[in-house]
Amino acid sequence: MTKVEGLGRSALPLSMDVRDRGSVDDAMREVERVYGGLDVLVANAGILGLMQPPEELDEENYKNVFAVNVDGVLHATRAAYPLLKKSGCGKIVITSSVAGLTGYGPQLAYCASKGAVIPLAKSLALAWAKDGINVNVVLPGAVNTPFTTRILDDPHKLSYILNRIPLGRLAEPEDIVGPILFLSSHAADYCTGSLLVVDGGGTSRAMAQ
């Protein structure tokens, strides 16, 4: 909030539970009350869930990952729809992950949930194009944040990941900001239903090299 205000802009911090449609609706009503409208929604809330092999996958863990990563996106986008339609040039950016294009046994729930938001986004893009709303997806690779600490703190896993990234480093949060800003701007007015992979080239690697 301080950084935003330092740029001469205002910020409105709100708490919500994206798993609860009513909570999200309440937050969106407050946005409308304070600002009168909405131009851009970035649906970024997500959790990794527990690391479990598929045969030991806890059902509650699986349901909670989907409740945040998939249901949360649907709740946020539907709550924002009337304001974005009113804007006439609304933008929705949904954060998926390169994990949604691949798979990893101990993260079955996470990978499946991040894959699920891709056709969700494409469906919204088709449905809401008539309303002047663009819906796109950004798919980060490994990003150096507390979100990935339990994986990246393991030296062996970190080395494995770095060896599979052609650019030779983890992404920093700033590396993901630019693509999101692009998809949120008029520069992306002709992009909808698009996937923007931001992974340092990792998914471009051939199976054998």
N, C-alpha and C positions, 0 to 999 in steps of 0.2 A: 504493500500500500504506500509506503514511504517513497519508493522509487517512482511510482506512478505520480504521486503528488509533486515529486521533485521535477517532473516534466511539465508541471503546470496543469495537470489534469486531475479530475476527481476520481475517487474509488469508493466502492460500496461493498465492504466485506459482508457476506451473508453465509450462514451455516445452513446446510441441508443434508438430508440423507437421500442420495440418488436412487436408493432401492425403493423409496416411498414416493409414489406419484404425487400425493398430497403435499409432501414437504417441498418437492420441486416446484409444484404449481404455486405454492405460497411465496417461494423465493422469486419466481418470475413476476408475480403480481407486485412485489416490492420493487423490482427493477422498473416495471412500467410506471409505478407511482412516482419514483424518484426521477427517472430519466425520460419517461413518456414513450419510450420505444426501445428497439433493439436492432442492431445491424448485423452483429456477428455472434455466433455461438461456437465455442470450442468445447467439445465434449471430451474431456480428458481424464475424468475420474476412473481409476482402475486399481485392482489389487492382483497380486501374484497368487495368493492362496497358499496352501500347504504344499510342500514338495513330497509327493507320494507316488509310488508305482501304481499303475492302473488297477492292479488286482487288490490293492489296499486302499483305494481311493475312498475317502470319507464322503458320504452323500451330502452332508451338510456343508462341507467345504466346497464341493462341486456346485451346489445350489447358490451359495453365497458369492462365489466368483462370477457366476452368470448373472446374479441379481445386480451386482455392481457394474460389471463390464459390458453387459448386453442390455438388461432391463434399464439400467441407469442411463444409457445412451438414448433408448427409446423414450423414457420419461422426459429427459431434458429436451430432446428435439421436438416432441409433441407439445410440451409446455411453451416452447419458444416459437412454435409455428405461427400463431396469430400475429405476434409482434414482427417477426421476420417478413411475413406476407405484407403487413402494413408498410414496412420499410420500402418494399418494391425492388430491393437489390440485396436481399439477405444472404448471408454466407454461413454455412455450417461446416466446421472442420471436425472430423471424428478421429480420435487417436486410436489406431489399431497397433500392430506390432509386426515385425517380420516373423515373429512366432506364429502369427495367424496364417502364414503361407507354408509353414513347415510343421514339424511336430517334435515333441520331446516327452518321452514317457512320464518322467516325474512331474511334468507340468501339463498334463493332459487337459485339465480344466482351463488353465490360462490360455493355452494354444487354441483350444476349441472356441473359447469365448472371443478371442481376438480375431479368429477367422470368421465367426458369426456376424461381426459388425460390418464386414465387407459387403455381403449381399444386402444387409440392412440399409447401408448407406446408398447403394446403387438403387434400391427400391425407393427410398426417399427422394433421391435425385430425379427419378422418373416421375414420381407422383407430384412433386412440388416445382418442377421446372416451369409449369404454367403460371406459378405464383411469383416467378422471378427469384427463386431461392436456389442457390448453388450448394450442392452437398458433395464434399470430397473427403478423402481419407489420407492421413499421413501415417506411414509405417516406419517408426524408428527401429534401429537395431539396438545394440547394447549401449546404454547411456550411463554415464558416471554420475549416478544419483543415489541417495539412500534407498530408493525403491529396489535397486538391484544389489544392495550390499551383501546379502547372504550368499549370492552367487559369486560376485566379483571379489569378495574377501578371501576366497579360496584360491591360492596361488596357481594351482594346477588348472582350475577352470578358467581363471583369468588368462593364463598363458595360451590355453586352447582357443579361447575366443579371439585373442589378439592375433594369433597365427592365421585365423580365418578372415580377418578384415584387411583387404588390400591396402587401405590407407594407413594401417599400422597403429591405430589408436582407438580408444573408446570415444564415442560422441560425448560432448559436453552439452548441457542444456541449451546453450546458445546455438548449437548446431541445429537444433530442432525448431528454434524460434523463427528463423528465416523462412523455412518452408511453410510454417503455419501462417506467418504474415502474408506470404505470397497468396496462399489459398483464401485468405481473408480479405484480399484487396481487389480493386477493380482490374488489376493485371490478370486476374484469374476469372474474369467474367465469362469466358467461353469454356471453362473447365467445370464439368459436373459429372459425378459418378466416377471420378478419377482416383487412382491410387498413386501416391507419391512416396516412394521408398527412400528412406534416409538412413543408410546403414554402412556407409564407408565402402560400398562395393561388395559386401559380404554375400549377398544373394546372387551376385553375378559370377561367383566362382564355379568353375566346372567341377564335376564329381572327382575327376582325376587330373592332377597337374604335375 
